[in-house]
Amino acid sequence: MSNILQSQSSPYLQQACQQPVNWQPWGKDAFRKARELDKPVIISIGYSSCHWCRQMSRDNYEDSYVASLMNRHFVCIKVDREERPDLDLFYMEASRMFNQSAGWPLHAFCLPDGAPFWCGTYFPKEDNGQGIAPWPQVLLRIAEHFREGRDELEE
């Protein structure tokens, strides 16, 4: 699997097309791959002028180690909220249910069918002393929980 956002018209998705994360656009193919590979899905939702979306890209998605974690453990889907306000609304509501908050970039961690089991927003690459878990740690914990506690997630 590789990053296949080059053919997308969205400026936001175009910003991510050279990143080492194997980003997929929203669609049946991405979820089919998740089912075939039996991997959880990360749905990253944002927009081109979002400061924290750009910061997340610089801190995490452009880093080869972080990208390798994402690629190894997840099928990664990138969504432009301006093109898909329906998806943004759905996953924002899920984030509010899980965390009583939401914002961008929005990260929905989902079962291979797209059902969210946890959501979050911006994560730094390293501990910044502000009580926000570092993105690599989040990725590893979610991947482990998917492997070890999947039955609980599917309930």
N, C-alpha and C positions, 0 to 999 in steps of 0.2 A: 504494500500500500504506500502511496506517496501523496504529497500535497497536490490536490487537483483544483485549486481555486483559480488558476490562470485564466480559465475560460469564463469566469463569472464577471458580470457587468458592474456589480456593486463596488463603489470606491472602497468601502470598508473591507470587503473580501479581497479586493486587489491589494490592499495594504499588507495582507497576510500571505500572499501567494508565494513569497520567497522564504518564508520561515521554515525551519527544519521540522516543525510539527506537521504531521500528515493530515492536514485539514481536509475535510470533505464538506461539500455544500449539503444543506438540508435536502433530504430526499430518501426514497425507498432504497436506493443502492447502499447508502451509509448504514441503514438499519439492517439490511440483509447481511452486510459484512459483519456487523456486530453479532448477529445471530450465528453466522457461520463460524466466526472466531471465538464465540462465547465470551465476549468482552463487554464490560460496561461502556457506556457512552458518556462523553463530556460534550455538552452543548454550550458553546460560548457565544453569548449574545451581546452585541454592542453596536456602536455606530462610529462613523469616521471622525467626527469632531470631539469625541469623548476623551477627556484628559486621562482618566484612569484606565480606559481601554488601551491607550497608547503606552501608558506606564506599564501595564501588565505585559504588553508585547515586548517592550524593551527589557524588563526585568526577567521575564520567564520564557515566553515563546521563542525568542531569538537565541536563547541559551541552549547549546547542544545537549548538555546533561539533562536539563528539564524536558526538552523535546523528546529525548530518548525515553524518559519515564512515561511521558504521555503516550508516545507511540507504542511502547511495549505493553502497557496495561489497559489502554482505552482505544476506542474508535472516537476520533475527535471531529466534531461538527462545528462549523463557524456559521453564524446567522447574523445578518444585518437587520437590526430592529426596524429600520426605516423601510425595508422591503417586506418584512414579515411581522407587522404589528400584532397579528393573531398569535404567533408563537411567543413573541415578547410578552404579551398579556398573560398567556397560559403559564409560562414559566415564572413570570413575576409573581403571580398568585401563588404558585407552588413555593417560591422563596419566602413569601410572607407567612405561609402556613408553617414552614420549617423553622424560620428564623425571626419572625415578626419584623422583617426588614427586607428591602430589595434595592437594587441599583445596578449600575453598569460599571464594568462588565459584569454580566450575570453568567454564572456557571451552574448549569444543572447537571447533576450526576444522575444518570438514568440506567435502567435495565435495558437490555438490547432491543426491547420494543418501544423505547422512548418514555416509559413511565418514570417520573423522577422519584428518587429516594433521598436526595439531599441537594441543597443549593447553597451558593455563596456568591460573593461579589469579588472585590479586589483582594488578592493575596500577594504579599511581598515574596521575593525569592528567599530571603533569609529573615531570621528573627530580628524585628526592628524595635523591640521593646514596647510595642503598643498593644500587645495581647492578641495579635492576629497571627494565626498559624502560618508558617512558611508554605508556599505552594508545593514544593517537593514533598514535604511532610504530609500535606493534605492528600496528594496523589497516592502516596504509598499506603496511607491509612485506608483510604477509600478502596483501593485495589485489594488490600488484605480483607477488608470487610466484605467485599463482593465475593471473594474466594471462600472465606471461612463462614460467613453468615448470610449467604444468599437466600436461604429459606426465609429468614426474618425479613429481608428486603422485599421479597415477593409477596408477603402477606398484605 
